[in-house]
Amino acid sequence: MKVAILAGGRGARLGEAGPKPLAEIGGRPLIWHVMMLYRQAGFRDFVIALGHGGDAIRQWFAGAGPADWTVELVDTGADTMTGGRLKRLKPHLGGGTFMLTWADGLADVDLAALLAFHRAHGKLATLTAVAPPPRFGRLTLDGDRVTTFVEKPPGAEGWINGAFFVLEPAVLDMIEGDATAFEAGPLPALARDGELMAWRHAGFWDCVDTPADLATLRRRWDASDRPWATWEKSACASS
């Protein structure tokens, strides 16, 4: 099964010198961490949509990556929106059910269970619903005095789109062109048509959007607190 990864955005808020997918955690780029989740689950046929920083990403892939995965790099334009990038991948996706994710989200998603859920419901699209990590503590104030301080519990913001998808090829026909954002056009239309289902993931999920996000995940890696690194757990179990 093909795994499409969108890796062409600018990532301007991250502040790294190169493209966001190449921002490193533990000496490896974000896109490697994402791909290793799929590889460990047996999904090793990747189609990657390039745009901003595409030459640098091509250069990295030229000399890196496990020998048992297949990677096709497709230029989808520097300014193409997420839906447009996905539509440009259509000739490369094999005409069947495929998976989709971004190059900046780390998780310990059970991809086999996600796929089984998708196949069981028979709809066109499945997204992974996640409970975002708490970002801020909650204050109660009496004038200028803090009377209580409570860390926001996980899931306090409800469920959000975690961007691990399983899609049928008919979804591609719902994308008008390069200017279409996948989140603003096709996903709302699929929801209205009753063709979008949510698989709830209660485990680890985080995305790298800001320098603080990246720094936090780097600290976790250095402290061997790596819940998204399912391939490490698999290696330990088999040793």
N, C-alpha and C positions, 0 to 999 in steps of 0.2 A: 504494500500500500504506500502511495506517495505521501510525503509530509511536506507541505508548503510552509515556508518561513518568510515573513516579510522583514527585510533587513535594509530598507532603502531610505528610511526617514532621516531627518537631519539631527535629531537629538540635541537641539540647541541648548536646552536647559541643563544638560549634564555637565557641560564645561570641559569635557575631555578634548585633547588635541585631535584625535581621530574620530572615525564614525562610532556611534554608540555600540553597535554589535561587537566591536573590538575592544571596548573597555574591559580591563582585566580584573578578574577575581582569582586569587591564588595562582597567578601567572598564566591563566587561560582566559580567552575572551568570552564575553557573555554568550555569544552564539554557540560556542563549544559546550558550555554548561547546558544550554537548552537542548542541543542535539544529543548530548549524552543521555538525557532522560529518555528520549525516544529510542536511542540505540539499545539501551539496557532492556527496554520493553520489547525489542525485536523489530522495531520500525527503523529501517536503515537506508531508505531510498528518499533522498531530500531534493527538493526544488526550491532554490532560494532566490527571492526577488531582490535585486540590487537597484540602487539609485544613488543617493548621496554617499560618497566614499566607496563606491563600488570597486575602484581599482585597488584600494588598500585591502578590501575584503578578498578580492581575487588573489592578491599576492599572499595573504595569509593561508588561504586554502591550497595554494600551490605547494606549500611545504609542510602541511600539518593535517592532522585528522587520522583516525583509525583506518586501516586498510579495508575493513569490512563494511564501510558505508559508501554509498554512491551519492555524489553531490553534483547537481546541475545548477550552474549559476546563470541567471537570466537578467539582463538589463531591462528594467521596467521604467526607466526615466527618472530624472532627478527630482521632478516636482509632481509626480503622479501621486494621487491619494491612495489610501489603503485598498479600497474596492477596485480602483483602476489597476493597481499592481497585481491583485489577485486575478482579475480578468485577463491580464496579459500572460499569466501563467497557464491559461487554459490549454494551449497546445502541448504542454509539457506534463500534464497531470494524469494522462492515461485513460480518461473517460469514465472512471469509476469513482467510488467513494474515496475521499481523501481527508487527511488531517490538515489543520491550519493552526499556526500560532505566530506570535511576534518573536523578535530576537532579544527581548529585554525582560521576560517574565520567568522567574525561577519558582519551581514547585515540586512537590513529591506526588503529583497526580498519578493515579493508577490508570494508565492509558488503556490497558486491556479491558478494565471495567467500564471506562468511558466508551470505548468502541462497542462493547456488548450492549450497553444501554442504548446507544444510537441504533443499533441493528434491531433491537427489540421493539422500539416504538414506531419505526417505519416512517418517520417524518423526514423532511429535507435537511434539517440542521439541528445540531446539538452544540450548545456552549457549556463551558464549565463555570458554574457559579461558585464563587469563593467569598469567604468572609475576610475583608481586608484587615491587615494588622492595625492595631490601635496606634494612632499618630500623636494624640494629644491627651494630656491629663485634664480632668474637669475640675473647675474651681467654683466654690461658693464664696461670695464676697459680702462683707459687711462694711460698707464704705470702701476704704482702701485696705481693709484687713481681710486676709484669706482665712475663712473659718473652716473650710474643708478642702482637701485636695485628694481627688480620687483618679487613679489611672483608668482610662477608658478600657473596658474589657474587650477582648477579641470579639468581633461580630457586632459591635455596637452600632456600626454604620449599615448593617444589613448585608444582603447579598449583592455582589457586583459581578460583572463579566470578567472572568479570569483569562480569557483569550486562548484557551485550549479548545479548539473546535473539531468536530467531525461533520463533514459536509457532503451532500450529494452534488453531482455535477450540474444539476438544474439550477442550483444557486448562482452559478456563474452567469446564467442568462438574465438574472435580475440586476446585474451591474451595468449601468449605462455606458460608462467610459472612464477615462483617466481622472476626471474631476469628481468621481463618486467616492465618498468615504463609506467604507463597509459598515461602520457603526451607525451612520446617519441615514442610509438608504436601504440596503437589503435587509439588515437585521430588523428594523421596525416593520418592514413589509412582511417578512417571514412571521413575525409575532402576530400581526394582524390576521394573517391567513391561517393561523394555528399550526404552522410548520416549524416552529422554533421551540425546542425543548431544552431544559436545563438539568445538567447532571451536577449534583451538589458535591463539592470537594471540601471536606472539613479539616484537611491536613494543612501542611505548610504552603504558603503562596506569598510571594512578594514581587514587586516590579522595580526596575531601576529607572527612575524618572529624574532624579536630582542628584547632585554631588553627595548629599547626606545619605540618600538611599544606597549609593555605591559604597560609601565609606562604612556604613553599617554592615553590609554583606561582606565586605573585605575583612572587617574585624571578626565576624562570625567564622569566616573561613579560617583565619589565622588561629582562632581559638578551638578549631576542630568541631565547631557547632554548625554542621552543614546538612540540614534536613533535606535539602533538595538533591543532594548527591547520592541518589539511589544506587548508582553504579558502584559506589564504594561499599554500600551495605551488601550488595549482591556478591561482590568479590570476597568479602569477609565470610559470608554464608557458605560459599563454595570452597573455601580454603580449609 
